Amino acid sequence: MKRKTSTRPSNAAPKGLEIRRTQSTDAAAIARVFEGPQVIRGTLQLPYPSVEAWQQRLGRETDASLVSLVACDGEDVVGTLGLHLNPGMPRRQHVAELGMAVRDDWQGRGVGTALLKAALELADGWMQLRRLQLTVFVDNAPAVRLYRKFGFEVEGTLRELAYRDGRYVDGFLMARLRPAQT
Ligand SMILES: CC(C)(COP(=O)(O)OP(=O)(O)OC[C@H]1O[C@@H](n2cnc3c(N)ncnc32)[C@H](O)[C@@H]1OP(=O)(O)O)[C@@H](O)C(=O)NCCC(=O)NCCS
């Protein structure tokens, strides 16, 4: 898909965009985000997302294993980011796994940057998370660029990480350690 060019500064959020905590009533809008061909291609989700499955996933907020944010243009949910925590694992309290997606028609406009910036402020400043990690397909240039911009580094290549549109695709394991306190 051709991405829109923009003159916005690299870290500026699109005008009017709000980042807020996900609510249980957002499940249908999040399922719509995951209907987009680019989002299906870039993530580990199956085509034809189920609203019920998203309702269940968002339910993990109640057992403290998920912190989920959404990016909204007015009432419209245009992107989402989840921090998956390890509440039952005392020695992994400092680690979270990150996943995110921006609706196909909003990609390349700064929404991912705004979501990730908000998540890192939360993780660094309020949650005592030290290590954030994720997997990303090796050919997902916008995502790799976004993560590098915020200090994530490639730690390794995961061969045949997942099956995508009829073939196995490698992924990078990327992680970021919280910067030292100044
Ligand atoms: C990856 C994703 C979350 C990024 O969100 P976004 O809102 O599109 O990203 P932004 O507009 O904030 O741009 C992020 C960076 O990617 C760069 N970028 C955008 N399109 C690009 C492209 N085609 N090639 C290389 N870099 C690109 C932007 O230039 C920007 O870097 P910059 O600020 O230094 O210029 C989003 O594109 C997406 O949801 N993709 C599909 C699902 C997915 O891949 N999720 C991630 C799974 S690991």
The ligand as a Tripos MOL2 file, in Angstrom:
@<TRIPOS>MOLECULE
LIG
   48    50     1     0     0
SMALL
NO_CHARGES

@<TRIPOS>ATOM
      1 C1          3.8980   -0.8130   12.1700 C.3       1 LIG1
      2 C2          2.8300    0.1980   12.5640 C.3       1 LIG1
      3 C3          2.3200   -0.1090   13.9730 C.3       1 LIG1
      4 C4          3.4600    1.6020   12.5690 C.3       1 LIG1
      5 O1          2.4540    2.5500   12.8830 O.3       1 LIG1
      6 P1          2.2680    3.8290   11.9490 P.3       1 LIG1
      7 O2          1.2320    4.6920   12.5350 O.co2     1 LIG1
      8 O3          2.0460    3.3640   10.5630 O.co2     1 LIG1
      9 O4          3.7220    4.4710   12.1010 O.3       1 LIG1
     10 P2          4.1640    5.9840   12.0700 P.3       1 LIG1
     11 O5          3.3330    6.7530   11.0770 O.co2     1 LIG1
     12 O6          4.1970    6.4990   13.4630 O.co2     1 LIG1
     13 O7          5.6290    5.8380   11.4750 O.3       1 LIG1
     14 C5          6.6160    5.0720   12.1460 C.3       1 LIG1
     15 C6          7.8950    5.1110   11.3670 C.3       1 LIG1
     16 O8          7.8120    4.2100   10.2730 O.3       1 LIG1
     17 C7          8.2480    4.8610    9.1000 C.3       1 LIG1
     18 N1          7.5770    4.3060    7.9490 N.ar      1 LIG1
     19 C8          6.3110    4.4570    7.5750 C.ar      1 LIG1
     20 N2          6.1000    3.7920    6.4540 N.ar      1 LIG1
     21 C9          7.2730    3.2170    6.1060 C.ar      1 LIG1
     22 C10         7.7110    2.3620    5.0470 C.ar      1 LIG1
     23 N3          6.8580    1.9850    4.0880 N.pl3     1 LIG1
     24 N4          8.9930    1.9400    5.0280 N.ar      1 LIG1
     25 C11         9.8700    2.3090    5.9950 C.ar      1 LIG1
     26 N5          9.4980    3.0890    7.0400 N.ar      1 LIG1
     27 C12         8.2310    3.5410    7.0760 C.ar      1 LIG1
     28 C13         7.8530    6.2850    9.3140 C.3       1 LIG1
     29 O9          8.6380    7.0940    8.4630 O.3       1 LIG1
     30 C14         8.1560    6.4860   10.7670 C.3       1 LIG1
     31 O10         9.4880    6.7840   11.0060 O.3       1 LIG1
     32 P3          9.9480    8.3380   11.1220 P.3       1 LIG1
     33 O11         9.0690    8.9550   12.1620 O.co2     1 LIG1
     34 O12        11.3570    8.2090   11.5240 O.co2     1 LIG1
     35 O13         9.7160    8.9450    9.7850 O.co2     1 LIG1
     36 C15         1.6600    0.2060   11.5400 C.3       1 LIG1
     37 O14         2.1540    0.5240   10.2710 O.3       1 LIG1
     38 C16         0.9020   -1.1000   11.5040 C.2       1 LIG1
     39 O15        -0.0200   -1.2830   12.2920 O.2       1 LIG1
     40 N6          1.2530   -1.9980   10.5810 N.am      1 LIG1
     41 C17         0.5260   -3.2600   10.4320 C.3       1 LIG1
     42 C18         0.5460   -4.1100   11.6960 C.3       1 LIG1
     43 C19         1.9510   -4.2680   12.2010 C.2       1 LIG1
     44 O16         2.8820   -4.4350   11.4310 O.2       1 LIG1
     45 N7          2.0990   -4.2120   13.5410 N.am      1 LIG1
     46 C20         3.3850   -4.3770   14.1780 C.3       1 LIG1
     47 C21         3.6060   -5.8090   14.4970 C.3       1 LIG1
     48 S1          5.2230   -6.1070   15.1720 S.3       1 LIG1
@<TRIPOS>BOND
     1     1     2 1
     2     2     3 1
     3     2     4 1
     4     2    36 1
     5     4     5 1
     6     5     6 1
     7     6     7 2
     8     6     8 1
     9     6     9 1
    10     9    10 1
    11    10    11 2
    12    10    12 1
    13    10    13 1
    14    13    14 1
    15    14    15 1
    16    15    16 1
    17    15    30 1
    18    16    17 1
    19    17    18 1
    20    17    28 1
    21    18    19 ar
    22    18    27 ar
    23    19    20 ar
    24    20    21 ar
    25    21    22 ar
    26    21    27 ar
    27    22    23 1
    28    22    24 ar
    29    24    25 ar
    30    25    26 ar
    31    26    27 ar
    32    28    29 1
    33    28    30 1
    34    30    31 1
    35    31    32 1
    36    32    33 2
    37    32    34 1
    38    32    35 1
    39    36    37 1
    40    36    38 1
    41    38    39 2
    42    38    40 1
    43    40    41 1
    44    41    42 1
    45    42    43 1
    46    43    44 2
    47    43    45 1
    48    45    46 1
    49    46    47 1
    50    47    48 1
@<TRIPOS>SUBSTRUCTURE
     1 LIG1         1 GROUP 0 **** ****
